[in-house]
């Protein structure tokens, strides 16, 4: 029997060898793939924004058909502590220089500074205490009685002691003006019977110089050393003839040693012109009295175009209140325009005459009340002028001769 020939090992295990070979090839491929790193670099370009112009239709501007009124916003006032001034009044350090507003030569000149400065520059409007009537004002006119009713004593006669009444009125007026800030505008006038004699022809800035001039102007009125000498003309020879020659429109002024001692240092003669008189009834109940006493003095105050008028009097003279209200409103429309809110306030203080009861002054104030209310004002009564004297003034009065 012939011996079988043995086949080679791979021939005997052909299938197993093929599998092994396949595994080997795959292993090599896996190792090759693991060792190979593939990457891709991506570079981004900077973004650039390109604007495209878009044409839009343009509308033609039209003029405004309705006028626009711009109003300044008022400065909010902050609370301040009030203190009594006993020495020189504090005034604003700011100086406002205007030409020819403080001299008194040539009748103070036709100066027009009635525009006001305080509210335009944002300053606080000062409050004035006029014998108990308090009002805020930056353009004010003081109208003060300087006739016999302010100088006679309780016995009906005048004496150095009884003249302390007007002395006190004058002193407190100087105090009120002294406290005004320099940007305020002021004027004053004394009245008695048919005479209205202003301090200035126009409102003046409340500078220290003008305050001193007011004090100088009023210093000669009813001096304490006088006894019975008083009168608008009949007691002083030649006075009335000289006085009626003064032309108010021309700014005529009388001053000098020949001026009677019951009048200010310089004297004007204010007389309402046709532009004022045309608003009064030609055949009124009291035609002679319509331009006397406080009536005439208030017409002067209107022409100054203030925002506040203070009046101190002892009685009421003139047409009945309803007639005067109509005339006063017509005058103010000519001066201030149709808006009654721009008219000045009229404030009245009635002084109780020495030796009389306060009820009599209260009854006088009642006559003014409809005018006061129509012009948004206030009224007050001074029961005893001695309540407004300082301790020094009271002590000085006690040493004077006469009867208060």
C-alpha positions as CSV (number, residue, x, y, z in Angstrom):
1,X,0.0,0.0,0.0
2,X,1.4,3.1,-1.1
3,X,2.2,5.8,1.6
4,X,0.1,8.9,1.5
5,X,1.9,12.1,0.7
6,X,1.4,14.8,3.4
7,X,0.0,18.3,2.2
8,X,1.6,21.5,3.2
9,X,0.4,23.2,6.4
10,X,-1.3,26.2,4.6
11,X,-2.9,23.8,2.1
12,X,-4.4,22.0,5.0
13,X,-5.6,25.2,6.7
14,X,-6.4,27.3,3.7
15,X,-9.5,28.9,5.1
16,X,-7.9,29.8,8.4
17,X,-4.9,31.3,6.7
18,X,-7.2,33.5,4.6
19,X,-8.9,34.8,7.7
20,X,-5.7,35.5,9.4
21,X,-4.4,37.4,6.4
22,X,-7.5,39.5,6.3
23,X,-7.1,40.3,10.0
24,X,-3.5,41.3,9.5
25,X,-4.4,43.6,6.6
26,X,-7.1,45.2,8.6
27,X,-4.9,45.7,11.6
28,X,-2.3,47.4,9.4
29,X,-5.0,49.7,8.0
30,X,-6.3,50.5,11.4
31,X,-2.9,51.4,12.7
32,X,-2.2,53.5,9.7
33,X,-5.5,55.3,10.1
34,X,-4.8,56.0,13.8
35,X,-1.5,57.5,13.0
36,X,-2.8,59.8,10.3
37,X,-4.4,63.2,11.5
38,X,-6.5,65.0,9.0
39,X,-7.5,68.7,9.6
40,X,-8.9,71.5,7.7
41,X,-8.1,75.2,8.2
42,X,-11.0,77.5,7.7
43,X,-10.2,81.2,7.4
44,X,-13.1,83.6,7.8
45,X,-13.1,87.0,6.1
46,X,-13.8,90.2,8.0
47,X,-17.4,91.2,7.7
48,X,-17.9,94.5,5.9
49,X,-21.3,96.3,6.1
50,X,-22.2,98.2,3.1
51,X,-25.0,100.8,3.4
52,X,-27.3,101.4,0.6
53,X,-28.7,104.9,0.2
54,X,-32.5,104.9,0.4
55,X,-34.1,107.9,-1.1
56,X,-37.1,109.2,0.8
57,X,-39.5,111.9,-0.3
58,X,-38.9,115.2,1.6
59,X,-41.9,117.2,2.8
60,X,-41.9,121.0,2.3
61,X,-41.9,122.8,5.7
62,X,-45.0,124.8,6.4
63,X,-45.2,127.9,8.6
64,X,-46.9,127.5,12.0
65,X,-50.5,128.7,11.9
66,X,-50.8,129.0,15.6
67,X,-48.5,131.3,17.6
68,X,-46.6,129.7,20.4
69,X,-46.1,131.5,23.7
70,X,-43.0,130.4,25.6
71,X,-43.2,131.0,29.3
72,X,-40.2,131.0,31.6
73,X,-40.3,128.5,34.3
74,X,-40.4,130.2,37.7
75,X,-37.7,129.4,40.1
76,X,-38.8,127.4,43.0
77,X,-38.5,129.4,46.2
78,X,-36.9,127.9,49.2
79,X,-37.8,128.6,52.7
80,X,-35.7,131.2,54.4
81,X,-35.5,132.3,58.0
82,X,-36.7,135.9,58.6
83,X,-34.9,138.2,61.0
84,X,-35.5,141.7,62.1
85,X,-33.1,144.3,60.7
86,X,-31.9,146.7,63.3
87,X,-28.9,148.3,61.6
88,X,-28.1,148.7,57.9
89,X,-30.4,146.6,55.8
90,X,-28.7,143.8,53.8
91,X,-28.8,144.3,50.1
92,X,-27.8,142.2,47.2
93,X,-24.1,142.4,46.5
94,X,-24.8,142.4,42.8
95,X,-24.6,145.8,41.2
96,X,-26.8,146.8,38.3
97,X,-25.7,149.9,36.6
98,X,-28.1,151.9,34.5
99,X,-27.4,155.4,33.2
100,X,-28.9,158.4,34.9
101,X,-31.3,156.7,37.3
102,X,-30.3,157.9,40.7
103,X,-29.5,161.6,40.4
104,X,-32.0,164.3,41.4
105,X,-30.8,167.2,39.4
106,X,-33.1,168.5,36.8
107,X,-36.1,166.9,38.3
108,X,-34.8,163.3,38.4
109,X,-35.2,163.3,34.6
110,X,-37.7,161.4,32.5
111,X,-36.2,158.0,33.3
112,X,-38.1,155.0,32.2
113,X,-37.0,151.9,34.1
114,X,-40.5,150.4,34.6
115,X,-39.7,147.0,33.0
116,X,-38.6,145.4,36.3
117,X,-35.6,143.2,36.8
118,X,-36.2,140.7,39.6
119,X,-38.4,138.2,37.8
120,X,-36.5,138.5,34.6
121,X,-33.2,137.6,36.3
122,X,-34.7,134.9,38.4
123,X,-34.4,136.8,41.7
124,X,-36.9,136.3,44.5
125,X,-39.7,138.9,44.6
126,X,-39.4,140.7,47.9
127,X,-42.3,140.7,50.4
128,X,-43.3,144.1,51.8
129,X,-45.1,144.5,55.1
130,X,-47.0,147.8,54.8
131,X,-48.3,148.3,58.3
132,X,-49.8,144.8,58.5
133,X,-50.6,144.4,54.8
134,X,-48.1,141.9,53.2
135,X,-47.6,141.8,49.5
136,X,-44.8,140.5,47.2
137,X,-43.8,143.2,44.8
138,X,-40.8,144.3,42.7
139,X,-42.5,147.5,41.4
140,X,-44.2,149.4,44.1
141,X,-45.6,152.9,44.8
142,X,-46.2,154.1,48.3
143,X,-49.1,156.7,48.7
144,X,-48.9,158.2,52.2
145,X,-51.0,160.9,53.9
146,X,-49.0,163.9,55.1
147,X,-51.9,166.3,56.0
148,X,-53.1,167.6,59.4
149,X,-54.9,164.3,60.2
150,X,-51.4,162.8,60.6
151,X,-50.1,165.6,62.9
152,X,-52.9,166.7,65.2
153,X,-53.1,165.5,68.7
154,X,-56.1,164.1,70.7
155,X,-57.0,167.7,71.7
156,X,-57.3,168.7,68.1
157,X,-54.1,170.8,68.1
158,X,-50.7,170.2,66.7
159,X,-47.5,170.0,68.8
160,X,-44.1,168.4,68.7
161,X,-45.5,165.4,70.6
162,X,-48.5,165.0,68.2
163,X,-46.2,165.2,65.2
164,X,-44.7,162.0,66.3
165,X,-47.6,160.3,64.5
166,X,-46.3,161.4,61.0
167,X,-42.7,161.0,62.2
168,X,-43.5,157.3,62.7
169,X,-45.1,156.9,59.3
170,X,-42.1,158.5,57.6
171,X,-39.7,156.3,59.6
172,X,-41.5,153.1,58.8
173,X,-41.7,154.1,55.1
174,X,-37.9,154.5,55.1
175,X,-37.5,151.1,56.7
176,X,-39.7,149.4,54.1
177,X,-37.8,151.0,51.2
178,X,-34.5,150.2,53.0
179,X,-35.3,146.5,52.9
180,X,-36.0,146.4,49.2
181,X,-33.3,144.6,47.1
182,X,-31.5,146.7,44.6
183,X,-33.2,145.1,41.6
184,X,-36.7,146.3,42.9
185,X,-38.3,149.5,41.6
186,X,-40.1,152.0,43.8
187,X,-41.6,155.4,44.1
188,X,-43.5,157.3,46.7
189,X,-45.8,160.3,47.0
190,X,-47.2,162.3,49.9
191,X,-50.7,163.7,49.5
192,X,-52.8,166.3,51.4
193,X,-56.0,167.9,50.3
194,X,-55.4,169.1,46.7
195,X,-51.7,168.4,46.7
196,X,-50.0,165.3,45.4
197,X,-46.2,165.7,45.5
198,X,-44.2,162.6,44.3
199,X,-40.6,161.7,45.2
200,X,-39.7,161.1,41.6
201,X,-41.2,161.5,38.1
202,X,-40.5,157.8,37.5
203,X,-39.9,154.5,39.3
204,X,-36.3,154.2,40.6
205,X,-34.1,151.2,41.3
206,X,-33.8,150.6,45.1
207,X,-30.1,151.3,45.2
208,X,-28.5,152.6,48.4
209,X,-28.2,156.0,46.8
210,X,-31.9,156.2,45.9
211,X,-32.9,155.0,49.3
212,X,-30.8,157.8,50.9
213,X,-32.5,160.3,48.5
214,X,-35.9,159.2,49.6
215,X,-34.9,159.7,53.3
216,X,-33.5,163.2,52.4
217,X,-36.6,164.1,50.4
218,X,-39.0,163.2,53.2
219,X,-36.9,164.6,56.1
220,X,-38.3,168.1,55.9
221,X,-42.1,167.1,56.1
222,X,-43.7,168.2,59.3
223,X,-40.6,168.5,61.5
224,X,-41.2,167.9,65.2
225,X,-40.1,171.4,66.3
226,X,-43.0,173.0,64.6
227,X,-46.0,174.1,66.6
228,X,-49.2,175.2,64.8
229,X,-47.7,176.2,61.4
230,X,-49.5,174.1,58.7
231,X,-51.4,174.7,55.5
232,X,-51.4,174.0,51.7
233,X,-51.3,177.7,50.9
234,X,-53.5,179.9,52.9
235,X,-51.0,179.9,55.8
236,X,-48.0,180.6,53.7
237,X,-48.0,183.9,51.7
238,X,-47.4,183.4,48.0
239,X,-47.2,179.6,48.2
240,X,-50.2,178.7,46.1
241,X,-49.3,181.2,43.3
242,X,-45.9,179.7,43.0
243,X,-47.2,176.1,43.3
244,X,-49.7,176.2,40.5
245,X,-47.0,177.4,38.1
246,X,-45.2,174.1,38.4
247,X,-45.7,172.1,35.1
248,X,-45.8,168.4,35.9
249,X,-45.4,167.4,32.2
250,X,-42.2,169.5,31.9
251,X,-40.8,168.0,35.2
252,X,-40.8,171.4,37.0
253,X,-39.6,171.1,40.6
254,X,-39.5,173.5,43.4
255,X,-36.8,173.3,46.0
256,X,-34.9,175.7,48.2
257,X,-35.1,177.7,51.4
258,X,-38.4,179.4,50.3
259,X,-40.3,176.1,50.4
260,X,-42.7,175.9,53.4
261,X,-41.5,173.6,56.2
262,X,-44.5,171.2,56.0
263,X,-43.5,169.9,52.5
264,X,-40.7,167.6,51.2
265,X,-37.3,168.9,50.3
266,X,-38.4,169.2,46.6
267,X,-42.0,169.7,45.5
268,X,-43.7,168.4,42.3
269,X,-47.2,169.3,41.3
270,X,-48.8,166.2,39.9
271,X,-52.0,166.9,37.9
272,X,-53.8,164.1,35.9
273,X,-53.8,164.9,32.2
274,X,-56.6,164.5,29.7
275,X,-55.8,160.8,29.2
276,X,-56.7,160.3,32.9
277,X,-59.5,162.8,33.3
278,X,-61.5,161.4,30.3
279,X,-62.3,158.3,32.3
280,X,-64.0,160.2,35.1
281,X,-67.7,161.3,34.9
282,X,-68.0,165.0,33.9
283,X,-71.0,165.5,36.1
284,X,-70.2,163.3,39.0
285,X,-71.8,163.5,42.4
286,X,-68.6,165.2,43.8
287,X,-66.8,166.7,40.7
288,X,-64.5,168.9,42.8
289,X,-63.3,166.0,44.9
290,X,-62.5,163.4,42.3
291,X,-59.0,164.7,41.9
292,X,-58.2,165.5,45.5
293,X,-56.7,163.6,48.3
294,X,-56.0,159.9,47.7
295,X,-57.9,159.9,44.3
296,X,-55.3,162.1,42.6
297,X,-52.4,160.3,44.3
298,X,-53.7,156.9,43.0
299,X,-53.9,158.3,39.5
300,X,-50.2,159.2,39.8
301,X,-49.5,155.7,41.0
302,X,-51.2,154.1,38.0
303,X,-49.1,156.2,35.6
304,X,-46.0,154.7,37.2
305,X,-47.2,151.3,36.1
306,X,-46.3,149.4,39.3
307,X,-47.5,145.9,40.2
308,X,-48.5,147.0,43.8
309,X,-49.9,150.2,45.2
310,X,-49.9,150.8,49.0
311,X,-52.2,153.6,50.4
312,X,-52.2,155.0,53.9
313,X,-55.0,157.4,54.7
314,X,-57.4,158.4,57.5
315,X,-60.6,158.9,55.5
316,X,-62.3,158.4,52.1
317,X,-62.8,161.3,49.8
318,X,-64.2,161.1,46.2
319,X,-66.9,159.5,44.1
320,X,-68.7,156.5,45.5
321,X,-66.7,153.3,45.1
322,X,-68.6,151.9,42.2
323,X,-67.9,155.0,40.1
324,X,-64.2,155.0,41.0
325,X,-63.9,151.3,40.2
326,X,-65.2,151.9,36.7
327,X,-62.9,154.9,36.2
328,X,-59.8,153.1,37.7
329,X,-60.4,150.0,35.5
330,X,-60.7,152.2,32.4
331,X,-57.4,154.0,33.3
332,X,-55.6,150.7,33.8
333,X,-56.8,149.3,30.5
334,X,-55.2,152.2,28.8
335,X,-51.9,151.7,30.7
336,X,-51.7,148.0,31.3
337,X,-53.8,146.6,28.4
338,X,-57.0,144.6,28.5
339,X,-55.8,141.8,30.8
340,X,-57.0,142.7,34.3
341,X,-54.6,140.3,35.8
342,X,-51.8,142.7,34.9
343,X,-53.5,145.6,36.8
344,X,-51.8,146.6,40.1
345,X,-53.1,145.5,43.4
346,X,-54.6,148.3,45.5
347,X,-53.9,147.9,49.2
348,X,-55.3,150.3,51.8
349,X,-54.3,150.9,55.4
350,X,-56.6,153.3,57.4
351,X,-54.9,155.0,60.3
352,X,-57.1,155.7,63.4
353,X,-56.7,159.4,64.1
354,X,-55.2,160.2,67.4
355,X,-58.0,160.6,70.0
356,X,-60.5,158.5,68.1
357,X,-61.7,154.9,68.4
358,X,-60.6,152.2,66.0
359,X,-64.2,151.6,65.0
360,X,-64.2,154.9,63.1
361,X,-61.2,153.8,61.0
362,X,-62.8,150.4,60.4
363,X,-65.9,152.1,59.0
364,X,-63.7,154.1,56.6
365,X,-62.0,150.9,55.5
366,X,-65.4,149.5,54.6
367,X,-65.7,152.3,52.0
368,X,-62.5,151.0,50.3
369,X,-63.3,147.3,50.4
370,X,-65.1,147.0,47.0
371,X,-62.1,148.8,45.4
372,X,-59.6,146.6,47.3
373,X,-61.4,143.4,46.3
374,X,-61.7,144.5,42.6
375,X,-58.0,145.1,42.5
376,X,-57.0,141.9,44.4
377,X,-55.7,143.9,47.4
378,X,-55.9,143.8,51.1
379,X,-57.0,146.2,53.8
380,X,-55.9,146.9,57.4
381,X,-56.5,149.3,60.2
382,X,-53.9,150.9,62.5
383,X,-55.6,151.2,65.8
384,X,-52.7,153.0,67.5
385,X,-49.7,154.4,65.7
386,X,-47.7,154.0,68.9
387,X,-47.7,150.2,68.2
388,X,-45.4,150.9,65.3
389,X,-43.0,153.1,67.3
390,X,-39.6,151.7,68.4
391,X,-38.8,151.9,72.1
392,X,-36.4,154.8,71.4
393,X,-39.2,156.7,69.6
394,X,-41.6,156.2,72.4
395,X,-39.1,157.4,74.9
396,X,-38.3,160.5,72.8
397,X,-42.1,161.2,72.4
398,X,-42.6,161.3,76.1
399,X,-40.0,164.1,76.4
400,X,-41.6,166.3,73.8
401,X,-44.0,169.2,74.6
402,X,-47.7,169.0,73.8
403,X,-50.5,166.4,73.8
404,X,-50.4,163.2,71.7
